[in-house]
């Protein structure tokens, strides 16, 4: 399960100006236009070329649940690429990204401090540099663990160290993730 990657994708999808096509036929026609042919769509979705053609002509209207989910996912991943690009660029240059998470945070800190890990719910606005790093890593196909490390660095710097004003030697461990949500 890719909680971080899926969360970043959902945040970008909230920037869409129009909803994705609703019906299976409209979604299939969109994919055929994007991939320039029914054979490519059939290979992508794991169905026959004839099945794709029948959806395009609205001869089949209700796909199986797993096909409907794959179809919707593929359409969402290609929908409004210019809007998607603009939202990512704005977050990476001026707006930053907001992380809402519930996870276990532990610390490596100076002796005498409480470094026991405990469950926390944090909502933190990270600066554009961290948004850029997250989106760049996502584009390069980084695993969720790497995205989690980037988020942990951002939370460590902005929330726990207060931008360098306190806890200079503090290292944050970000584990047992229960919830993560991003907003641009």
N, C-alpha and C positions, 0 to 999 in steps of 0.2 A: 504494500500500500504506500503510495507516494503522497503523504499528507502535505508536505511543503510544496512540491511541484504542482499538485492539484489546487492547493490554496492560492498559489501565485496565478495560476490560470483563471481561477474564478474571480480574483480581484480584477484582472484585466478584462474579463468578460462583462463585468458590471459597467464598463465604459462604453459598451456597444450602444449605438444610437437607434438600432432597429432590432427587433427580435429575429431569431433564426426562423427559417420556414417551419411550419407546424406539421404538415402532413408528410407521410413517408414519400409520396410521389414528388412533392416539391423539394424535399431534402435530397432525394436521389437525382433529380434534374440538376440541382445545384452542384452536386459532386461530379456529375458527368461533365458539366461546363468547366469546372475547375481542373479536372484531371484529363479533359479532352478525349473522352471516350468511355464506352461502357465496359470494355475489357479491363481497364485500369481500376475502375470502381469495383468490378466483380472481384478482382484479385485483392483489393484493399479490404473488402468486407467478407471475403471467404464464401461467396455465393457464385452461381453461374452467371454468365453474361446474359443469358435469356431471362433470368430472374430480374436482373437490373432493368432490362428492356421492358419487362412487364410492369415494374414499378413506375418507370418513366411515363408509360402510356396509361397509368392509373388502372391497369387491369388487376393489380393486387394493391390493396389499400392498407391492410393491417399486418405488419411484419411480426415475427416472433419477438418475444421480449428481448432476447440477447441480441438479435439483429437490430431491433429498434434502438437499443442502447449504443451499439457500435456506430450506427448510422448517425445518431444525434451527436455522439462524441466527435466523429470525424468532421461533421459540418461545423460544430463549434470551434474546432481547432483551426478551421480555415476561414471562418466568418469575419468579415470586415478587417482585413489585414492592415489597412492604413490607420483605422481607428485604434487597433491593438498597438501598432508601432508608436503612434502618437502618445497614447496613454503611458506606455513603458518609458518613452523618452522624457516625458514630463515628470514622471516619478523619479527618474534617474538624474535629472538635471535641476529641478526646482522644487518639486512637491514632496519627495520622500515617500515613505511607506509606513503604514501603521500595522503593528503586529498585535493581535489579541491572542494570548496563549494561556493555557493552564498546563503546568508541567512542574517537575521537581527540579529545584535549583539548589545546588550545593556550591561550596566555595573552597578555595585554597587561599588562606589568608594568614596574617600574622598570628603568632601564638597569643592565646588569651581571648580570641574572638570566637563566636559561635559559628562553626563551619558545617554544622549538621544540615544535610539536605532536607528541604521541606517543600511541600506543595504550595505553589503560588499561582494566582491568576493575575497576569499583567497585561495592560494595554499601553503600548509605548509607541510613540512616533519616532521612527528612525530617519536620519538625514538622507539626502539623495545618494550619497556615496554607497550606503548599504543597499539601497534599492537597486542601484546600478550593478553592484556585485551579485546580488541575488538573481537579477534577470540575466546577466551575462553567464552565470554558472548554469542557470536553467537552460539557456539557449545552447550551451555547449554539451548538454546532456549529463550534467553532474548528478550523482546519486543524491537521494534525500539526506543522507548523512552529511554531505558537504554543505547543502543548503542549511541544515540545522546548525552546523558549525559557524556559518556566516551570520545567521540570526543570533546565535549565542554571543558572538563577538560584538554585534551591535547592541544587544541588551546589556552586556557587560559594560560597554563604554558609556552608553547613554543613561541607563537606569541605575546600575549599581555603582559606577564610578562618577556619575553625574558630570560627564564630559571632562574628566580629569581633575575635578575639584575635591574629590575624596577617594579613599580606598585605593591608593596607587598600585599596591601589589596584589590586588584581588584578582583571582582567576575564577570564572564562573563555569560550573558544570551544568549542562542543560539536558536532563534525562527524563524518562517516564512521561513522555508527551501524551497528554490526554486530549488536547484541543489546540488547534492553530487556525487562525483566520487572518487574512491580509486585507488591507483596504488602501487604495491609492489616494 
